[in-house]
């Protein structure tokens, strides 16, 4: 019974998504021309190649942000369960987790990855 509900939800989701794509394809205007097919960037004609090299620091900043954002999301279930469990154990667990995050932040800072040059 539980798998039937899941299967029904999956079928409805696929039909809804496919239906939206099909309706969009049927209703969209199909009048391509040279101006529509050019790359648009703020009304300025594109100059040069679009494949440029970005500084590696952008990638490192984004990666460090994602790591700490995902890790900090784990604190939400801990905070909810902390109210239900009595004693010092959940608090010590949370403090150890936060301490490990702070160690990681200090490591990244000491390594020099967060210096904007």
C-alpha positions as CSV (number, residue, x, y, z in Angstrom):
1,X,0.0,0.0,0.0
2,X,2.8,2.4,0.9
3,X,4.6,1.7,-2.4
4,X,1.4,2.3,-4.3
5,X,1.2,5.9,-3.0
6,X,4.8,6.4,-3.9
7,X,4.3,5.0,-7.4
8,X,1.2,7.2,-7.9
9,X,3.2,10.3,-6.8
10,X,6.0,9.4,-9.2
11,X,3.6,8.9,-12.1
12,X,1.8,12.2,-11.4
13,X,5.1,14.0,-11.2
14,X,6.3,12.6,-14.5
15,X,3.0,13.4,-16.3
16,X,3.0,16.9,-14.8
17,X,6.5,17.6,-15.9
18,X,6.1,16.0,-19.4
19,X,2.8,17.8,-19.9
20,X,4.4,21.2,-19.1
21,X,7.2,20.5,-21.6
22,X,4.8,19.4,-24.3
23,X,2.5,22.4,-23.8
24,X,5.5,24.7,-23.9
25,X,6.7,23.1,-27.1
26,X,3.3,23.4,-28.8
27,X,2.7,27.0,-27.8
28,X,6.2,28.5,-28.3
29,X,6.7,30.8,-31.3
30,X,9.0,29.2,-33.9
31,X,10.4,32.2,-35.9
32,X,14.2,31.9,-35.7
33,X,16.3,34.6,-37.3
34,X,19.9,35.8,-37.2
35,X,19.4,38.3,-34.4
36,X,17.6,35.8,-32.1
37,X,20.3,33.2,-32.6
38,X,23.1,35.5,-31.5
39,X,24.4,35.5,-27.9
40,X,22.8,38.3,-25.8
41,X,24.8,40.0,-23.1
42,X,23.2,43.3,-21.8
43,X,22.6,44.5,-25.3
44,X,26.2,44.6,-26.3
45,X,27.5,42.6,-29.3
46,X,29.7,39.7,-28.1
47,X,33.4,40.2,-28.7
48,X,36.0,37.4,-28.5
49,X,35.7,33.8,-27.3
50,X,33.3,32.8,-24.5
51,X,35.8,30.3,-23.1
52,X,37.9,32.3,-20.7
53,X,39.8,31.0,-17.7
54,X,38.5,32.0,-14.3
55,X,40.7,32.4,-11.3
56,X,40.8,29.2,-9.2
57,X,40.0,31.3,-6.1
58,X,36.3,31.6,-7.2
59,X,36.1,27.8,-7.2
60,X,37.8,27.5,-3.8
61,X,35.5,30.1,-2.3
62,X,32.4,28.4,-3.7
63,X,33.6,24.9,-2.5
64,X,34.4,26.1,1.0
65,X,31.0,27.8,1.2
66,X,29.1,24.7,0.1
67,X,31.0,22.5,2.5
68,X,30.3,24.7,5.5
69,X,26.7,25.3,4.4
70,X,26.0,21.6,4.1
71,X,27.7,20.8,7.3
72,X,25.8,23.5,9.2
73,X,22.5,22.1,7.9
74,X,23.3,19.0,10.1
75,X,22.9,21.2,13.1
76,X,19.1,21.7,12.5
77,X,18.1,18.0,13.3
78,X,20.5,18.1,16.2
79,X,18.8,21.2,17.6
80,X,15.4,19.5,17.3
81,X,16.5,16.3,19.0
82,X,18.4,18.2,21.6
83,X,15.1,19.4,23.1
84,X,13.8,15.8,23.4
85,X,17.0,14.2,24.9
86,X,18.0,15.2,28.4
87,X,21.5,15.3,29.7
88,X,24.8,16.6,28.6
89,X,25.5,14.1,25.8
90,X,23.7,16.0,23.0
91,X,25.3,19.3,24.0
92,X,28.8,17.7,24.0
93,X,28.0,16.1,20.6
94,X,27.0,19.4,19.1
95,X,30.0,21.3,20.6
96,X,32.4,18.7,19.1
97,X,30.7,19.0,15.7
98,X,31.0,22.8,15.9
99,X,34.6,22.5,17.0
100,X,35.4,20.3,14.0
101,X,33.9,22.9,11.7
102,X,35.9,25.7,13.3
103,X,39.1,23.6,12.9
104,X,38.3,23.2,9.2
105,X,37.7,27.0,8.9
106,X,41.1,27.7,10.6
107,X,42.8,25.2,8.3
108,X,41.4,26.9,5.2
109,X,42.4,30.3,6.6
110,X,45.9,29.1,7.5
111,X,46.3,27.5,4.1
112,X,45.6,30.9,2.6
113,X,42.6,29.8,0.5
114,X,40.4,32.6,1.7
115,X,42.8,35.5,0.9
116,X,41.5,37.6,-2.0
117,X,44.4,38.6,-4.1
